[in-house]
Amino acid sequence: MKLVVRIKLLPTPVQAAALEASLRACNEAASWVSATGFEAKATSNRALRERCYQEVKERWGLGAQAAQHSIKKTADAYTTLRANLKAGNYGRPGTKRYARAAGKPLAFRKDAAQPFDDRMLSWQHEQRTVSIWTTAGRLKGVGFTGQAAQLTVVAAHRQGESDLLYQGGQWYLLATCEIAEAGLNTHPVGFLGVDLGIVNIASTTDGTRHSGRKTNRRRETDRKLRGKLQRKGTKSAKRRAKKHAGKEKRRTRDINHKISKAIVAAAQRTGRGIALEDLTGIRERVRLRKPQRVTLHSWSFHQLGTFIGYKAQHAGVPVVYVNPAYTSQECSQCHHTDRKNRPDQATFTCRVCGFVEHADLNASHNISQRGWSKWVRGAESQAPALALLA
């Protein structure tokens, strides 16, 4: 199982200037390679290397490995673009969106991440420093820091390339680690159903509800501040909005990590699997009032599901995804389904058998039952193979 661990670098001002110049040179070279390949209609790694390798080294002063990685990054970006175009993620051929995506060469931001292999980057874990290639020469003694658990994972399991990233005024290394998975529990005693929502971010069949009330109030405050800064439109307002957006994103990630960790731990402790709703396309399917749409669309349910998935895979907990249709309207006891079973947001009252339960808890029981049925029919865990630990 692969994890990507984000490690914070602590460069001196001189070291930071060298890293910035190197990252800019690599991305300028990648953008030139992209334009050259686009014009020649040859964007494979081999074709780009034959056309551009020597000039990239001479024009931007990149070493052999840095030049190779800049070219490969460009080829990989075009591979991803072609896959997205084929999948319809940019609309149908002939539409303006499709034409914009396919009709011009890809360009790289000056601070876009750049891969470094073991020839360009070495780790000294005891000293907590790295030695890294730059266009100004090899930098030695660049300090790094991180949570103790993260540093332990990197020291024991790092493999392959690490990406240099500049984000929010800070320098990071994204280290790819290969983690041994626990053996999959092929005989779960049941499934822990997880209902994702807005008032309660996640509710489980154990009766645990991860409340979103405090979070929603904070998000509402964030939205008002963001709107105020957008209306103001000055440079300082834009700068503050960008800084605030980073804080909001980190807060969401932290909450999702904590919720997913608790859910996986509960399932592992009791020998159960985890059943989640398949929320693919939820934004297009639901019909809500405008305030509800804003709330729904601004929370990263996909991220929460991904975190649950990779943590479950690491712990050997099976995960299945079930059809979410009518889980909130179906009685978990007699399975009668009716919109009138939900007299309000929090209450479920069955119109047939009279069963009364918290609406989210009732939905989690339905998800659990559907998860068990799917598992019995031979469903496999669908946890993702790559995730970011940060």
N, C-alpha and C positions, 0 to 999 in steps of 0.2 A: 504494500500500500504506500502511495506517495503522499507526502505532506510538504507544503512549502512554508518554511518558517521565516518570518521577517525579523532580521537582526539590525539594530540601529548602530550606525557608525558614528564615531566621535572624532572626526578629523580636526586638525588645527586649521586656522585660516589659510595657511599656505597649502596644506594638503587639500582642503576643500576647493581652492582655486584650481589646482591641478586636476582634480576629479571632474570639476565643472567643464574645464577646457576639453578633457578627454571625451566626456559624454557628448558635448556639443559636436566635436569632430566626428565621432562615430555616427551620430544621427544625421549630420549634414551629408556624410558619405553615403549613408543608407538612402537618403532622399534622392541623391544624384543617381545611385544605382537603380532606384525605382523608376526614375524618369527615363533613364537609358534603356532599361528593359522594356518599359511600356511602349516606347517609340519603336523599338525593334520587334515588339510582340514576342519577346522571349524572356519569360520571368521564372523559369526553373532555376534551381540552385546552380546546376552545372553550366547552363547558358550564361547566367549572370557572372559566374566566376570567370569564365573564359573571356568575357567582354570587359570586365571591370576590375579584376583583382589587382593588376599591376598599377593602374592609375589611382586606385583607392589608396594603395600604400604610398605612392609618391606624392600625390596631391594633398592628402590630409595627414601624412606622417604616421599612419597606423602601422603597427607591427603585423606580422603575418597572421597571427591568431585573431587579432582585433578586426583585420580586414575580412577574414573568412566569416567571422560571426556577424559583421555588419551586412555582408552579402546574404548569408543564410537567413538572417532576420527579415530581410526584404522578401526573399523567396517564400518564407513561411507566411508572411503577411498576405501575399498574393494567393497562396493556397487557401488561406482562411476566407479571403474575399470571394474566391470562386465558389467555395462551399456555401457561403451565405447567399450568394446570388442564385445558386442552384436550388437552395432550400426555400427561396422566396422571401427571405428576410428583408430584402430591399424592394419588395413588390414585384409585380410582373414585368417581363421585358417590354419595353416601350413606354413605361411610366417615367415621370420626371425623376422620381427617387432612384429608380433603377439606373437611369441614364447618368445621374450625378455620381453614383457609386462606381459605375463601370467605365465612365467616359473620361476619366482623368487619372494620372499616375498617383499612387499613394505617396503621402508625405509624412515624415516623422517629426514629432515635436523635438525641440532641442534638448528637452529633459526626459525623453522617452527611455524606458529601461533598456539596458544593454547587457547581454550575457557575457559572463567570464568563465573560462574553464580553468582546470587546475594548473595549466601552464601560465596563466595570467593572474591567478589569485591563489594564495596559500594562507592557511589558518594556523595561528599559534594559540591554541585554546587555553593553555595554562597562563599565558601572558595576556589573554584576551585582546590580541591584536591580529591584524591581517597585513599581508604584503601584497600589493596590488599594482598591476601595470597601469601606466598613464602615458600620455604623449610626451610628458616631461621626464620620463624615466620611471623606474620602479620606486614606489612609495613603500617604505617599511615602517612598522610600528604604528599603523593606523588603528586606534582603539575601537572597540565595539562593546556593546552592552545589550542586555535583554533579561527577561525573566529567567530564573534559575532552571525551570523546566524546559524552556526553549533552548537554552545554551546546552543543556545535557543532551537533548535530542540531536542538535546539530553536531556536537562532538562525537556522538556514537553512531549516527546514521546518515550523515551527509554523503551524497553521491552526485557526481556529475556537475553540471553548471550551476552557477549562482548569478542572479541578475542584479546589477547595480541600478538603484532607483533614487531619484531626487524628488521628494514630495513634501510640500508644505514647509519648505525651508530646512528639511532634514534629509540626511543621507541614510539609505538602507541597503542591505544585501538580502535578497530573497533566495534562501538556500533550499534546494530540493533534497528531501530526505526520504529514504526507503525504509519504512517501518514494517516489522513483522506483524502480521495480523493474528489475532487469536482465532482458534478454530471456530468455524461457524456452528452455532447451536442449531443442529438439524432437527431437534425434537423439542421445540418450545412448548411450554405447558399452556400457553395462550398468547394473546396479543394485547399489548398496552395501546389502546386507542388514543389518538391525539387529535383533538379538534382545535383548529387554528381560527382565531377570530380577532375582533377589534377591541371590544370591552375587556375580554380576557384573551391575551395573546395566544395562550395554549392551555387547554383543559384536558386532563387525562382521566381514564377510567378509574384511577385510584382516588379520584375526588380532588386532586391537586389542580388549582387554578392559578396560573401565572398572570396576575392582574395587569391590565394595561391602562388603568385609570390614571395613575400618576404619570405614566409615560405619555398618554394621550394629551394630558394637560400641558406637559412640557412641549410636545410636538405642536400643539396649537399656538403656544407662545412663540415657538421657533418660526411657524408659518407667518405670524403677524409681523415679526421682526424682519423676515426675509422680504415680505411684501413692501414694508416700509422702506427698506434699503433699495429695493428695485425701483420703486417710484421716485426716490430721491435721485438716483442715477449718477451721482458724482463719482470721481475716481476713488475717494476714500470710502464711500458707501459700497462700491463694488469690491474693494479690497476687504472690507469688513465682512461682506456677505460671503466671499470666498472662504475666508478664515472660519466663519461660523458654520458653513456647510461641512467643513472637515470635522468639526466637533460633533455635529449632529450625526454624521456617518459613523464616527468612532463609537458614539454612545449606542447606536442601534446595533452595531457589531458586538459590543460588549454584552448587551442584554441577550442577544441571540445565542452567544456562546454560553452564557450562564443557564439559560433555559434548556438548551440542547444537552448540556452536560448533565443536568438533573434528570431529564427524561431518559437518557441512555443508561445512567446509573441505576435508576429504578427498574428498568427492564432487565438489565444484566443481573441485578441482585435477586430478582424473583424468577429468573429462567424463562422470561417471556420474550417474544419478538415485539416489534413496533409497527403499528398500522398508521399510515398517514393518508390524508386525502391527496389525490392527484389534482393539483391546482393549476395545471397547465392551461393557459388561456383564460384564467379567471377574470382578468381585466376586461376581456372582450365579451365574456358570457354574462356577467352580472349586470343588472339594471338597478341603479341606486340613485338617490337624490344627490345633488352636487356636493353638499358637505360630506356625505358618506363616501362619495367617490374619492374625494381628496384624501380622506383618512385611509381608505383601503389601498389606494395606489401608492401612498407614501411609505408604507411599511414593507420591509423586505421579507415577505413570507418565503420566497424562494431561497434566500440566504439561510433562514432558519431551518428549512427542510434539508438544505445541503449540509449544514452543520450536524444535524441529527444523523444524516446518512453516513458521513465519513466517521463520526465518532462511534456509531453503531458498528460499522465495518471493522474498525480497529478493535472493538470489544467483542467481536464475534456474535453480535446480536442481529438476527434477521430483520429485514425491513421490507414491507410490502406497501404498495400504493393502491388505494381503492377509489372507486367512483364516488365523488362527493355528492351526487344528486340526492336531494331529499333527506340527507342525514339529520338535518335540523327539524324536519317535519314528521319523521317516522318514529313511531313508538318502539322503544327497544324491548318492550315486553310482548306486545301482541302484533307489532309491525304494521299497525294501521297508520296510513299516511294521509295527512290532511293539513292544509295551511292553518286551519282553525285550532290545531293542536298547540300553536304558539300564540297565546293571547297577548304576550308582550315579549320583549327581548330576552328576559332572564328566565321566564317560566315556561315549562312544558306540561301540558295537561291533556292526556289522551281522551278523545271524545268517545271512545268505545269502551275501553277497560277501566278508565278513570285513573290510570297511573300518573303520578305527579312527581316531577324531578326538575332540577335546574336544567335549563335548555342545553347548555354546553356539555354538561355531564351526560345527558341523554344522548346527545350526538356522538360523544366519544365512545359510548357503549355500542352504538350502531357501527361506528368505524372499526371497533375491535372485532365485532362479529363478522363484518365483511372481510377484514384482514385474515381471520382464521379460515374462512371459507376459501379465500383465494390461495392461502398457503396449502390447504388440503388438496387443492386442485393442481398443485405443483409450481406455485410461483416461487421465484428466487429473489434474493436480496438485490435491490437496485441502488445500493449506496454508491456514490461517485468515487472514482479512483484517485482524484486529485483535489486537494483542498488547501486553503490558506490558514496557517496557524499564526495568529498575530494578536 
